[in-house]
Amino acid sequence: MLPTPEEDRKYKIQKVRLADEDMGEITAIIPDKSNNTAIVEYTTVYKNISPFAVLVKKELGKPDKKEAYFALSDNGWVIQKQHR
C-alpha cells in the first residue's frame, strides 16, 4: 500500500505499488548528425512485482521498450521532452 493523501481518503481511494521499474539495457543509439540529435532505445524491467499486478493488462514479466530523445546543445547532450 502507498501513502494516501487526504483528498484520496475522502473518496476512499487507496493506491498500491505494482512493481519497481529499473533500467534494463540500452539497445540502440541512433544519431542524426544533420540536426545534432540522437534517439536512444532502451528497456526497463519490473522487479518486486506485487500481487496487485494481476489487476493491470500490462505484462510486467517482460522488458518494456522505450525511447529517449537527445539534442546536442552548447552545454552538451540534453534530453528532450518530446521528439521533434
C-alpha positions in Angstrom: 0.0 0.0 0.0 1.2 3.5 -0.8 0.6 6.6 1.5 -2.8 8.0 0.9 -3.3 11.8 0.6 -6.2 13.3 2.5 -8.0 14.1 -0.8 -7.9 10.4 -1.8 -9.1 9.3 1.7 -12.2 11.5 1.2 -13.1 9.4 -1.8 -11.9 6.1 -0.2 -9.1 5.7 -2.8 -6.1 3.5 -1.9 -3.1 3.4 -4.2 -0.9 0.3 -4.3 2.5 -0.4 -5.7 2.5 -2.8 -8.7 6.3 -3.2 -9.1 9.6 -1.4 -9.1 10.8 -0.3 -12.6 14.5 -0.5 -13.2 16.7 0.4 -16.1 17.3 -2.7 -18.3 19.8 -2.1 -21.1 20.4 0.4 -23.9 19.6 -1.5 -27.1 20.5 1.2 -29.7 21.8 4.7 -30.1 20.7 6.3 -33.4 22.5 9.6 -34.1 21.2 12.1 -36.6 24.2 14.3 -37.4 22.2 16.5 -39.8 20.4 18.1 -36.8 22.6 17.1 -33.9 20.1 14.8 -32.3 20.0 11.2 -31.2 17.4 8.6 -30.3 18.4 6.2 -27.5 16.4 2.9 -27.4 16.4 1.1 -24.1 14.5 -1.3 -22.0 13.2 -1.2 -18.4 12.4 -4.3 -16.3 10.0 -4.7 -13.5 11.2 -6.2 -10.2 9.4 -6.9 -6.8 6.1 -7.4 -8.6 3.3 -7.3 -6.1 0.1 -9.4 -6.2 -1.8 -6.3 -7.3 0.0 -6.5 -10.7 -2.7 -9.0 -11.9 -5.1 -6.1 -12.0 -3.4 -4.4 -14.9 -3.3 -5.6 -18.5 0.4 -4.9 -19.0 2.6 -8.0 -18.7 5.2 -6.9 -16.1 7.3 -10.1 -16.6 8.8 -8.8 -19.9 11.1 -5.9 -20.6 9.4 -2.7 -21.7 10.9 -1.0 -24.8 11.2 2.8 -24.6 12.9 5.7 -26.4 14.6 8.9 -25.2 15.4 11.8 -27.5 18.6 13.9 -27.1 19.8 17.1 -28.7 23.4 18.5 -28.7 23.5 21.9 -27.1 26.3 24.3 -26.1 26.2 22.5 -22.7 26.4 19.0 -24.2 23.7 16.4 -24.7 20.3 17.3 -23.2 17.2 15.1 -23.1 14.2 16.5 -25.0 10.8 16.2 -23.6 9.3 15.4 -27.0 10.7 14.2 -30.3 10.6 17.0 -32.8 
